[in-house]
Amino acid sequence: MIVNPFLNELLQIIFNNLDDDIGSLFSLLFVNKNWCENAVPILWRRPFSHNRHNLEETMKIKKIIPILLSQISLQERIDLDLKDIPTKTMFDYVLFIKQFDISLLYWLVCKKYTMAISKTIFMKTKRLDELTFLYEEYGDNHYESIFTLPKSQMLLNHITKLKFNSTGNYSLFPNLSIYVKNIKYLSINFYCNSNNHKNVVKFFEDLIEFISVQNNLEYFIINIKSNLSSIRHMEKWRGLFFKLSESHSPYKKIRYVFYKVFIRFFFLRNNVS
């Protein structure tokens, strides 16, 4: 049976409006083959967008792990000694992923599985719009391995939403500054539990440089939790504000709120004072 392309176009318009209604999208999978084929790409665009602090949602996320592992190469399956993982799936689900939360993946599975899944997503997905990652002790090797994959430069160049969680011990911004230059939304959670002032300064130097190379930055949010009482008086904040004022994006207003151990900055476009 030949499906009218116009019908598929209409279904895509309707299904896109159900983007946040996961329950309804799942129901559409069972209507018929054509509806299923149109709903699956939308369901798999943002597979990591659930709330990790919600147990029910966390259990839902874990269900996709076997499917993601089924997409890795045969050699990696052998190396990881994977068993009871499907070898064939109805769709190449990884192709549809546009949002990837590496930090959530670390939280769900062990390190060796995270590396295999991350590589597969970066090698197979058509496009990434949103990326969330976390640096831990092993983060540098992991991310460098991903950034050097053949498609990584193209994927990173298309990302418009970036979320970054850091402990301040290491900064990925020098590497990211090379490939990521079209961010519209940047959100950073910075946790500093040590007294290594040098690392903190380096982190903000790299952040300032990263912001300075962005072409389309519209929203910047930074949440800071620190036991360093001097952080509110760092000269680097002046540099940060200066770079933001030089940005090509027309900021209308800067609002900032300070707390004792929690500092939050909001830079909102189209919020005229």
ROZA-11277 format. One record per residue (C-alpha): x, y, z; residue in one letter. Coordinates in steps of 0.25 Angstrom, whole numbers, m for minus. Layout:
N
NODE     x     y     z res
NODE     X     Y     Z   A
...
END
This chain:
273
NODE     x     y     z res
NODE     0     0     0   M
NODE     6    14    m4   I
NODE     4    24     6   V
NODE     1    38     2   N
NODE    13    47     5   P
NODE     3    59     8   F
NODE    m3    50    19   L
NODE    11    48    25   N
NODE    13    63    25   E
NODE     0    65    33   L
NODE     3    54    43   L
NODE    17    60    45   Q
NODE    10    74    48   I
NODE     0    68    58   I
NODE    10    59    65   F
NODE    20    70    66   N
NODE    10    77    75   N
NODE     9    65    84   L
NODE    24    66    86   D
NODE    23    67   102   D
NODE    11    58   103   D
NODE    19    45   103   I
NODE     7    36   107   G
NODE    m1    40    94   S
NODE    11    38    86   L
NODE    13    24    91   F
NODE    m2    21    88   S
NODE     0    26    74   L
NODE    10    15    72   L
NODE    m1     4    72   F
NODE   m11    11    62   V
NODE    m4     5    49   N
NODE    10     4    43   K
NODE     9    18    37   N
NODE     6    25    49   W
NODE    17    17    57   C
NODE    27    21    46   E
NODE    23    36    48   N
NODE    23    35    63   A
NODE    36    28    66   V
NODE    45    39    61   P
NODE    38    49    70   I
NODE    38    40    83   L
NODE    53    38    81   W
NODE    57    52    79   R
NODE    59    55    94   R
NODE    60    42   101   P
NODE    68    48   112   F
NODE    58    59   116   S
NODE    52    52   128   H
NODE    54    57   142   N
NODE    64    48   148   R
NODE    59    51   162   H
NODE    46    45   159   N
NODE    47    30   162   L
NODE    36    27   152   E
NODE    42    35   141   E
NODE    56    29   144   T
NODE    50    15   142   M
NODE    45    19   128   K
NODE    58    24   124   I
NODE    65    11   128   K
NODE    56     4   118   K
NODE    64    10   107   I
NODE    77     6   111   I
NODE    76    m8   105   P
NODE    71    m2    92   I
NODE    83     8    92   L
NODE    93    m4    94   L
NODE    87   m11    83   S
NODE    92     0    74   Q
NODE   106    m2    77   I
NODE   116    m9    68   S
NODE   118   m24    68   L
NODE   132   m23    73   Q
NODE   128   m14    85   E
NODE   117   m24    88   R
NODE   127   m35    89   I
NODE   137   m26    97   D
NODE   126   m23   107   L
NODE   121   m37   108   D
NODE   107   m33   106   L
NODE    96   m43   107   K
NODE    81   m43   106   D
NODE    82   m30    97   I
NODE    74   m30    84   P
NODE    82   m31    72   T
NODE    71   m25    63   K
NODE    62   m14    65   T
NODE    50    m9    57   M
NODE    57     5    55   F
NODE    71    11    56   D
NODE    66    19    68   Y
NODE    80    26    70   V
NODE    78    33    57   L
NODE    66    41    63   F
NODE    73    46    75   I
NODE    75    61    76   K
NODE    77    63    91   Q
NODE    87    56    98   F
NODE    90    56   113   D
NODE   103    50   116   I
NODE   103    53   131   S
NODE    89    45   132   L
NODE    95    34   124   L
NODE   107    33   134   Y
NODE    97    32   145   W
NODE    88    21   139   L
NODE    99    12   135   V
NODE   114     8   137   C
NODE   125    16   131   K
NODE   129     5   120   K
NODE   114     5   115   Y
NODE   114    20   115   T
NODE   126    21   106   M
NODE   120    11    96   A
NODE   106    18    96   I
NODE   112    32    95   S
NODE   121    28    83   K
NODE   109    21    76   T
NODE   100    33    77   I
NODE   111    43    72   F
NODE   114    34    60   M
NODE   100    31    56   K
NODE    91    42    60   T
NODE    87    52    48   K
NODE    88    64    57   R
NODE    89    69    71   L
NODE    82    81    76   D
NODE    84    80    91   E
NODE    96    74    99   L
NODE    97    72   114   T
NODE   110    67   121   F
NODE   117    66   134   L
NODE   132    66   137   Y
NODE   137    55   147   E
NODE   151    50   149   E
NODE   150    41   137   Y
NODE   143    52   128   G
NODE   155    57   120   D
NODE   158    44   113   N
NODE   143    41   111   H
NODE   140    54   104   Y
NODE   153    55    96   E
NODE   150    42    90   S
NODE   136    47    86   I
NODE   141    60    81   F
NODE   151    53    71   T
NODE   140    44    65   L
NODE   138    47    50   P
NODE   124    54    51   K
NODE   127    61    64   S
NODE   131    74    58   Q
NODE   119    75    50   M
NODE   109    71    61   L
NODE   116    81    71   L
NODE   115    92    62   N
NODE   100    90    61   H
NODE    97    90    76   I
NODE    89   102    80   T
NODE    86    98    95   K
NODE    98    94   104   L
NODE    97    90   119   K
NODE   109    87   127   F
NODE   112    82   141   N
NODE   126    84   147   S
NODE   133    82   160   T
NODE   144    92   155   G
NODE   155    82   154   N
NODE   155    82   139   Y
NODE   150    91   128   S
NODE   145    86   115   L
NODE   143   100   109   F
NODE   156   101   102   P
NODE   152    88    93   N
NODE   138    93    92   L
NODE   142   107    88   S
NODE   148   101    75   I
NODE   135    93    71   Y
NODE   123   100    78   V
NODE   120   114    73   K
NODE   106   115    71   N
NODE   100   113    85   I
NODE    87   121    88   K
NODE    85   115   102   Y
NODE    96   113   111   L
NODE    94   107   125   S
NODE   105   104   135   I
NODE   104    98   149   N
NODE   118   100   156   F
NODE   121    92   169   Y
NODE   133    96   176   C
NODE   136    88   189   N
NODE   151    90   189   S
NODE   160   102   192   N
NODE   168   101   179   N
NODE   166   116   175   H
NODE   175   114   163   K
NODE   165   104   157   N
NODE   154   113   160   V
NODE   161   124   153   V
NODE   164   115   141   K
NODE   150   111   140   F
NODE   145   125   138   F
NODE   156   129   129   E
NODE   152   118   120   D
NODE   137   121   121   L
NODE   139   135   117   I
NODE   147   131   105   E
NODE   136   121   101   F
NODE   125   132   103   I
NODE   134   141    94   S
NODE   134   132    82   V
NODE   119   130    82   Q
NODE   111   136    70   N
NODE    97   135    75   N
NODE    96   134    90   L
NODE    83   139    95   E
NODE    81   133   109   Y
NODE    92   130   119   F
NODE    89   124   133   I
NODE   100   120   143   I
NODE    98   114   157   N
NODE   109   114   166   I
NODE   111   106   179   K
NODE   124   108   186   S
NODE   131   109   200   N
NODE   140   119   195   L
NODE   136   132   201   S
NODE   145   140   192   S
NODE   138   135   179   I
NODE   128   147   179   R
NODE   139   157   179   H
NODE   147   150   168   M
NODE   152   160   157   E
NODE   148   149   147   K
NODE   134   153   148   W
NODE   137   167   142   R
NODE   143   160   130   G
NODE   131   151   129   L
NODE   122   164   129   F
NODE   131   171   119   F
NODE   131   159   109   K
NODE   116   158   110   L
NODE   114   173   107   S
NODE   123   171    95   E
NODE   113   159    90   S
NODE   107   161    77   H
NODE    93   157    83   S
NODE    85   169    87   P
NODE    83   168   102   Y
NODE    72   177   107   K
NODE    74   175   122   K
NODE    84   168   132   I
NODE    78   163   145   R
NODE    86   157   156   Y
NODE    83   151   170   V
NODE    94   148   180   F
NODE    93   137   191   Y
NODE   103   133   202   K
NODE   107   120   196   V
NODE    98   120   183   F
NODE   100   131   173   I
NODE    91   131   161   R
NODE    92   140   148   F
NODE    81   142   138   F
NODE    83   149   125   F
NODE    70   150   118   L
NODE    68   155   104   R
NODE    55   163   100   N
NODE    53   167   115   N
NODE    54   182   114   V
NODE    56   190   127   S
END
